[in-house]
Every structure is written in C-alpha cells, then in structure tokens.
C-alpha cells in the first residue's frame, strides 16, 4: 500500500527544532531593516549563539542568507526570491487572483488583497493591488498576520473546518484596536457563515474597514479576498455591495482553482 505523506489538516505536527530555528531566523531577517549580527539574532530569538551561528552558516551554504565579512552580519539572500518565485509560479491562486484584485481596486479606489490561510497560526499576503491614493497600510506580499484577526479571521472561523475549541483558544490571544467580546465575535462568525463574507468595521484597526470572502478548496477555506479602506469610504460604497461582489468573485475563483 502506498504511504500518504500528507498529514491530516488538523493533525499535531511534531516540531523539528533545527528547522523551526532556521525558519525563525529567516523570518527575523525578513522583518529587519538591516543585516544582523549573530549575537543580535540569537538574543532576539532566545538561541544559544553557537547554535545560531551553525544554522546561519548552513543557511548561507544553501544561499538563503548572505554573510558580509566586513560587518560580520547576515541578511537574506536572493535564494529566497528564487524559492518565492517558484511557489508563486505554480500556485493557481496567485496566478489567477492578480487581475481580479486590479479590477476591484481600480473600480472602487481601495486596496484589494489576496491572502493564503494555510493554518490557524497566520495568514500570508500573496497578492495585492493598490490605487494611487490608497490608504497607507504597512502591508505587502509576504506580510503575515494572526490567522483569526479581522474579517478574514471570521471567514476562517466560519469556513476553515477547524475545531471550535481551538479557534476560540486562538481568538483569546488576538490584539485589536477595538476588541470584540467572545460573544460578539461568535455572533459575527455566524453572520459570516450565512452571508458568505465578513466585515470588520474599525475593530482590528480604528477607522479602517476590511471586508473579506473565502476562497474554498475541497470544502474548506484555503485563501481569502479582502478589500481594505477608510471606514467612511467603504460605508459610502456599501458594505453589502462590496461583500456580495467579493463573495461572487471568491466563489468563481474557487471553481477556477478546483478546475486548474
């Protein structure tokens, strides 16, 4: 019998320490505004400096980080870009979503985003389109956010197929500008389940409205489409109008991905 190497979606994966530390180092360097020294990286991540150095040298050998001998500091290497391009080139969602985002952003004058929702830990921005006068949000391709935050988080809770207890445990650790109570959030999730889209009106970021709809694969949410703008601007257009458009676009995209 052929062995299936793909674990169940909600299975507990045993962490491999060296891999987890390497991933943490890459994420830290991706967030840093400048290359970092071994001791700074080790201190930020709580690693033993000698262990950190061994991992950095291994990553450098794989051309994922580069070392500047003059400054004794490490930064990300172009090998990361090659990996990202390979992923995006073969990802049906990334290939199909950009024209859709450009169209919605251009017509409504607001930022349109495509995110991957692979787990209950984080969502990752994989595509974005901004009008010239867009709200200056600090987000770009590769940005990561807590999975259950804002409108996309309500979609994950409603359509992700995750155990309710685990979802609510993660909810308690979220940080909002105007946090909903658990009861309010549960009610929002039920509204999302019925409407097929979610609205976050100033909860996550004061003064900012985010509307999201789920992209489904094999009966579960895999990605989301989101519109982000100043609250008053989105209220003028209409939350329901934008939400229904997002829901229809996401449903069409789901069908296209399944057929890809």
Secondary structure, 3 states (H helix, E strand, C coil): CCCCCCCCCCCCCCCCHHHHHHHHHHHHHHHCCCCEEHHHHHHHHCCCHHHHHHHHHHHHHCCCEEEECCCCEEEECHHHHHHHHHHHHHCHHHHHHHHHHHHHHHHHCCEEEEEECCCCCEEEEEEEECCCCCCCCCCCCCCEEECCCHHHHHHHHHHCCCCHHHHHHHHCCCCCCCCCCHHHHHHHHHHHHHHCCEEEECCCCCCEEEEEEEEEECCEEEEEEEEEEEHHHHHHHCHHHHHHHHHHHHHHHHHHHHHC
